[in-house]
Amino acid sequence: MSETVLLVEDEADARESLSRAIERSGRKCISAGSAAEALKKLGESPFVDVVVTDVVLGDDESGGIRLMPELRKIGVRAPVVVITAFADVVRVKDALNGGASYLLEKPFRAPQLLDIINRLLNDPGDVAHYVDRALAHAGLTDKEAAVARHVLKGLTSSEIARVESNSDKTIRQHITRIYQKCNVATRAEFFHFVFPA
């Protein structure tokens, strides 16, 4: 599964330079100059592993911060690296409250950004990220993702039905669709899909 980075940077030269560095590191890079362009490029396939966004996008002083909840609305649960030339206390607080995993102050060099991306993608302690990433790649609905998380906790379909206030039959149908979307047939295969060796 090739890792994909969404890069949102309004300065064309910086965007092209960082995009090339990301792709040289062996990853796919989707680059955009604005929040609207980023959302449009993701379209029907919001499968990215890391988001890197500038805070100031064009005339919008907080465009990158406002982009974070918009990405979550379309199913992007990837960690977010916020880059800014103005790392004042208010912006840092807004970025972290908005869900940023890391704040990188300009000026910085491409290797610094790549190091952060590597750490976010390779941190074995962040189990939630592995789960979010796998479920996003599978294209699950919100309900299917909720059921999938219960499956990963080891709950039976009847236990999930009680927690989710659904019938056992409905939950079994959800589980069948989850397995189909993940191209697996059993709970064990589903675990391997989420946590590949």
Disulfide bonds with the S-S distance in Angstrom:
none
